[in-house]
């Protein structure tokens, strides 16, 4: 079983990632990761040094482990701009600062970058309060645009169709068919009965206020980012799903022509749009039809697997009704299984991930070693590293 190593500054403990049971691990690689965590305490989701922590921690881990593939996520500017109302100038400075951190990392490490932004944030125009339905309305912590509707009455449906702030109301089968039309083998992970009967889609700028919505009221939310910026000297990207292929066909140890192989850094900058990206940036598709990925599990998993992953943890599903006996991975939030066919899952070389976005670093990429902030709802609880069972000998 994979090892979870939690560092709360005052103490470090090792646990089985899947069961949460405490375990001992005295491998040299584990001791190395413990030292990296000890040297790099997490400053907090909204601390201005949060993105510097990503760069420094990654560089320290690279020095010790020497991977060919690095996956980074910079999210401090996303947290600050989502929950706090700052002047436009300060918001822009945050986005400029994270791109400077990206440049710093690339210059210091020498990795060939693939940089992708999740798109702009825009001011919240207003809430859509669905707390009074006869049925159950379920949103999620990081989604503003989508809300699942379970067992609605006719009165509920009439009410939902009358709300001008709602762009559309689609049935479960219409939602699934939208993606099956382009990906017939798309997987639906949860029990189908846990999926909503209808999906409500908000107009741009509005957020649902209902069960499962964020405990902190957002000030800014993601725009309808159907196109997002991507920059890489390796080639142009037309769709989010193409990134995995671009990396896997250019990374060292996969190419026969070793002279043209690369050590690659996949770098995600959250809440950053085209205007902050360098020349040579292209815009790639981020969704299907009327559905665009918000910065969350569907975005990260689609990027990493090269396939749409809208239904891995679909918007509005009743995660709280899952069979308790089958729930695993207590340190991974609502994610209950290791995703398959991720970017580094079967990669023959060394790989790491570092980021200040909880859960996705260790669940989305399939790397040997991941280090992430261990924070929930902006409350800083330290750092967590995950070491895979099949890690390289160190």
C-alpha positions in Angstrom: 0.0 0.0 0.0 1.1 3.6 -0.7 2.5 5.6 2.2 1.1 8.9 3.4 3.5 11.0 5.4 1.9 13.9 7.3 4.1 16.7 8.7 2.3 19.1 11.2 5.5 20.9 12.1 5.5 19.6 15.7 5.4 16.0 14.5 5.6 13.6 11.6 3.7 10.4 11.2 3.4 7.7 8.5 0.1 6.1 7.5 -1.3 3.7 5.0 -2.9 5.9 2.3 -5.8 3.6 1.6 -6.8 2.6 5.2 -5.4 5.4 7.3 -3.8 3.0 9.7 -0.5 4.1 11.2 2.6 2.3 9.9 6.3 2.3 10.1 8.6 3.0 7.2 12.3 3.4 7.5 13.4 3.3 3.9 16.0 5.8 2.8 13.6 7.4 0.4 11.1 8.0 3.2 13.8 9.5 5.4 14.7 11.8 2.5 11.1 13.0 2.0 10.8 13.6 5.8 13.8 16.0 5.6 12.3 17.8 2.6 9.0 18.3 4.5 10.9 19.4 7.6 12.8 22.1 5.6 9.7 23.4 3.9 6.7 24.0 6.2 3.6 25.2 4.4 2.9 28.9 4.9 -0.9 28.7 4.2 -3.3 28.8 1.2 -3.5 32.6 1.2 0.0 33.5 2.4 1.9 35.4 -0.2 4.8 32.9 0.1 2.5 30.0 -0.8 3.7 29.8 -4.4 7.4 30.2 -3.4 6.8 27.1 -1.2 5.8 25.1 -4.3 9.0 26.1 -6.2 11.4 25.6 -3.3 9.9 22.3 -2.2 10.0 21.0 -5.8 13.6 22.1 -6.3 14.7 20.5 -3.0 12.9 17.2 -4.0 14.5 17.3 -7.5 17.9 17.7 -6.0 17.4 14.6 -3.9 15.4 12.4 -6.3 16.3 13.6 -9.8 13.0 12.9 -11.7 12.4 13.2 -15.4 8.8 14.3 -14.9 7.6 17.0 -12.6 4.0 18.0 -12.0 3.4 21.4 -10.3 0.3 23.2 -9.2 0.4 26.9 -8.1 -2.9 27.9 -6.5 -2.2 30.7 -4.0 -3.6 33.4 -6.3 -6.7 31.3 -6.9 -7.5 31.1 -3.2 -6.8 34.7 -2.5 -8.8 36.0 -5.4 -11.7 33.6 -4.9 -12.4 34.5 -1.3 -11.2 38.1 -0.8 -12.2 41.3 -2.6 -8.9 43.0 -3.6 -8.4 45.9 -5.9 -7.8 45.0 -9.6 -4.2 46.0 -9.4 -3.5 43.6 -6.6 -5.2 40.8 -8.3 -3.1 41.3 -11.4 0.0 41.5 -9.3 -0.8 38.1 -7.9 -1.1 36.6 -11.3 2.1 38.3 -12.5 3.8 37.0 -9.4 2.9 33.3 -10.0 4.1 33.5 -13.6 7.4 34.9 -12.2 7.6 31.9 -9.9 7.0 29.6 -12.9 9.9 31.3 -14.8 12.1 31.0 -11.7 11.5 27.3 -11.4 12.1 26.7 -15.1 15.4 28.7 -15.0 16.6 27.0 -11.9 15.6 23.4 -12.9 16.2 23.4 -16.6 13.0 21.4 -17.3 11.1 21.8 -20.5 7.7 23.4 -19.5 4.1 22.6 -20.4 2.3 25.5 -18.7 -1.5 25.5 -18.5 -3.8 28.1 -16.8 -7.3 27.2 -15.6 -8.7 30.6 -16.8 -9.8 33.9 -15.4 -11.9 34.5 -12.3 -14.8 37.0 -12.5 -16.8 38.8 -9.8 -19.7 36.9 -8.3 -22.9 38.5 -9.6 -25.2 36.7 -7.2 -26.4 33.4 -5.6 -29.0 30.9 -6.8 -30.7 29.7 -3.6 -32.1 26.2 -4.0 -32.5 25.3 -0.3 -36.3 25.3 -0.5 -36.8 22.5 -3.0 -39.0 19.5 -2.3 -36.2 17.4 -3.6 -32.5 17.6 -2.8 -30.1 20.1 -4.4 -26.3 19.2 -4.1 -23.4 21.3 -5.2 -19.7 20.9 -4.3 -17.0 22.9 -2.5 -15.2 24.0 -5.7 -18.1 24.2 -8.1 -20.1 27.4 -8.7 -21.6 26.6 -12.1 -23.2 23.2 -11.6 -25.7 21.8 -9.1 -27.2 18.3 -9.0 -31.0 17.9 -8.4 -32.3 14.7 -6.9 -35.9 13.5 -6.8 -37.4 16.9 -7.8 -41.2 17.4 -7.7 -43.0 19.0 -10.6 -43.1 22.1 -8.5 -39.3 22.0 -8.3 -38.9 21.6 -12.0 -41.3 24.5 -12.7 -39.4 26.7 -10.2 -36.0 25.8 -11.7 -37.1 26.5 -15.2 -38.4 29.9 -14.1 -35.0 31.1 -12.7 -33.4 33.5 -15.1 -30.0 32.9 -13.5 -30.0 29.3 -14.6 -28.7 28.7 -18.1 -30.1 25.2 -18.6 -31.6 22.2 -16.8 -30.5 18.9 -18.3 -31.4 15.3 -17.4 -28.9 12.8 -16.3 -29.1 10.9 -19.6 -28.7 14.1 -21.6 -25.6 14.9 -19.6 -24.1 11.5 -20.1 -25.0 11.4 -23.8 -23.2 14.8 -24.4 -19.9 13.1 -23.5 -20.6 9.6 -24.9 -21.1 11.3 -28.3 -17.3 12.0 -28.3 -16.1 9.4 -25.9 -18.2 6.2 -26.1 -16.2 4.4 -23.4 -16.5 7.2 -20.8 -16.6 5.7 -17.3 -19.1 6.6 -14.6 -17.4 5.7 -11.3 -20.0 6.2 -8.6 -23.1 4.1 -8.3 -25.5 5.5 -11.0 -28.2 6.0 -8.4 -26.0 8.5 -6.6 -25.9 10.7 -9.7 -28.4 13.6 -9.8 -31.6 13.2 -11.8 -31.0 16.6 -13.3 -28.0 19.0 -13.6 -28.7 22.7 -13.2 -26.2 24.9 -15.0 -25.8 28.5 -13.9 -25.3 31.5 -16.2 -21.8 33.0 -16.1 -21.1 34.9 -12.9 -23.7 33.1 -10.7 -23.1 30.4 -8.0 -25.5 27.9 -6.4 -26.2 28.2 -2.7 -27.2 24.9 -1.4 -26.1 21.7 0.3 -22.4 20.9 -0.3 -21.5 24.5 -1.4 -18.4 26.0 -0.1 -18.4 27.0 3.6 -16.7 30.3 2.6 -18.7 32.5 0.4 -16.7 33.2 -2.8 -16.1 36.8 -4.0 -14.9 35.8 -7.4 -15.6 32.6 -9.3 -14.3 30.9 -12.5 -15.5 32.4 -15.7 -17.0 30.1 -18.4 -13.5 29.1 -19.5 -14.3 26.9 -22.5 -10.9 27.9 -23.8 -7.8 28.0 -21.5 -4.2 29.1 -22.2 -1.4 26.6 -22.8 2.3 27.3 -23.5 5.0 24.9 -24.4 8.0 24.8 -26.8 7.0 21.1 -27.5 4.1 22.0 -29.7 0.6 23.4 -29.9 -2.3 21.9 -27.8 -5.8 22.1 -29.1 -7.6 20.2 -26.3 -7.0 19.6 -22.7 -7.0 15.9 -23.4 -3.9 16.3 -25.7 -1.5 17.3 -23.0 -0.8 13.7 -21.8 0.1 12.6 -25.3 2.4 15.7 -25.8 4.3 14.9 -22.6 4.5 11.1 -23.1 5.8 11.4 -26.7 8.5 13.9 -25.7 9.7 12.8 -22.3 13.1 11.2 -21.7 13.0 7.3 -21.7 10.0 7.2 -24.0 11.8 8.4 -27.2 14.1 6.2 -29.3 15.8 9.4 -30.5 17.3 10.4 -27.1 18.8 13.6 -28.5 15.3 15.1 -28.8 14.0 13.8 -25.5 13.2 16.1 -22.6 12.9 16.3 -18.9 9.4 17.9 -18.6 7.6 20.0 -16.0 3.8 20.1 -16.3 2.9 23.3 -14.5 -0.7 24.3 -13.7 -1.5 27.9 -12.6 -5.0 28.2 -11.2 -7.2 31.2 -11.8 -4.9 32.7 -14.4 -6.0 33.6 -17.9 -4.4 34.3 -21.3 -3.3 37.9 -20.7 -0.6 36.7 -18.2 0.9 34.1 -20.4 3.9 34.6 -22.7 4.0 35.0 -26.4 3.5 31.7 -28.3 0.6 30.7 -26.0 -2.3 28.9 -27.6 -5.9 28.4 -26.4 -7.1 24.9 -25.9 -10.6 23.4 -25.5 -11.6 22.7 -21.9 -14.8 20.7 -21.9 -17.5 19.5 -24.3 -20.5 21.4 -25.7 -22.1 23.4 -23.0 -20.0 21.9 -20.2 -16.6 23.4 -19.3 -14.3 22.1 -16.6 -14.0 24.2 -13.4 -10.7 24.0 -11.5 -11.3 20.7 -9.8 -11.2 16.9 -10.2 -12.7 16.8 -13.7 -10.0 19.3 -14.9 -7.1 17.5 -13.2 -8.1 14.0 -14.2 -9.0 14.9 -17.8 -5.6 16.6 -18.2 -3.8 13.6 -16.6 -5.6 10.7 -18.3 -6.1 12.2 -21.7 -9.8 11.4 -21.5 -12.9 13.3 -20.3 -13.4 12.5 -16.6 -16.6 14.4 -15.9 -18.2 11.4 -14.2 -15.4 10.3 -12.0 -16.9 12.5 -9.2 -19.8 14.1 -11.1 -21.2 17.5 -10.0 -24.0 17.0 -7.5 -23.6 13.3 -6.8 -24.6 12.1 -3.3 -21.2 11.3 -2.0 -22.5 11.1 1.5 -24.7 8.1 0.6 -21.9 5.9 -0.5 -21.5 2.5 1.0 -19.5 3.2 4.1 -17.8 -0.2 3.9 -16.3 0.7 0.5 -15.1 4.1 1.5 -11.3 4.3 1.5 -8.5 6.9 1.3 -9.4 9.0 4.4 -6.7 11.6 3.6 -8.0 12.1 0.0 -11.2 14.1 0.6 -14.1 12.9 -1.4 -11.9 10.8 -3.8 -12.3 7.1 -2.9 -10.0 5.3 -5.4 -6.7 5.7 -7.2 -7.5 6.9 -10.7 -6.3 4.7 -13.6 -4.3 5.6 -16.7 -2.9 8.8 -15.2 0.1 10.7 -16.6 2.8 8.9 -14.7 1.1 5.7 -13.6 3.1 3.4 -16.0 5.9 5.8 -16.7 9.3 4.0 -16.6 11.2 7.0 -15.3 11.2 8.9 -12.0 8.4 11.3 -11.3 7.2 13.8 -8.6 4.4 16.2 -8.0 4.3 19.3 -5.7 1.5 21.8 -5.2 -0.6 23.9 -2.9 -3.8 22.2 -4.0 -4.8 19.4 -1.7 -5.6 15.8 -2.9 -4.9 16.3 -6.6 -1.2 16.1 -6.3 -1.3 12.5 -4.9 -4.5 11.3 -6.6 -4.4 12.8 -10.1 -0.9 12.1 -11.6 0.3 8.7 -10.4 3.8 9.9 -9.6 6.4 8.2 -7.4 6.5 11.0 -4.8 4.0 13.8 -4.2 4.1 16.7 -1.7 1.0 18.9 -1.1 -0.4 21.2 1.4 -2.6 19.5 4.0 -5.2 22.2 4.2 -9.0 22.1 4.4 -11.2 25.1 3.7 -8.1 27.4 4.0 -7.2 26.0 7.4 -3.5 25.0 7.4 -2.8 21.6 8.9 0.7 21.1 7.5 2.0 19.1 4.6 1.4 15.6 3.3 3.7 13.5 1.1 2.6 10.3 -0.6 5.2 7.6 -1.7 4.0 4.9 -4.1 4.8 1.3 -3.4 6.7 0.8 -6.7 9.0 3.8 -6.1 12.5 3.7 -7.5 15.2 2.4 -5.2 16.9 5.4 -3.6 
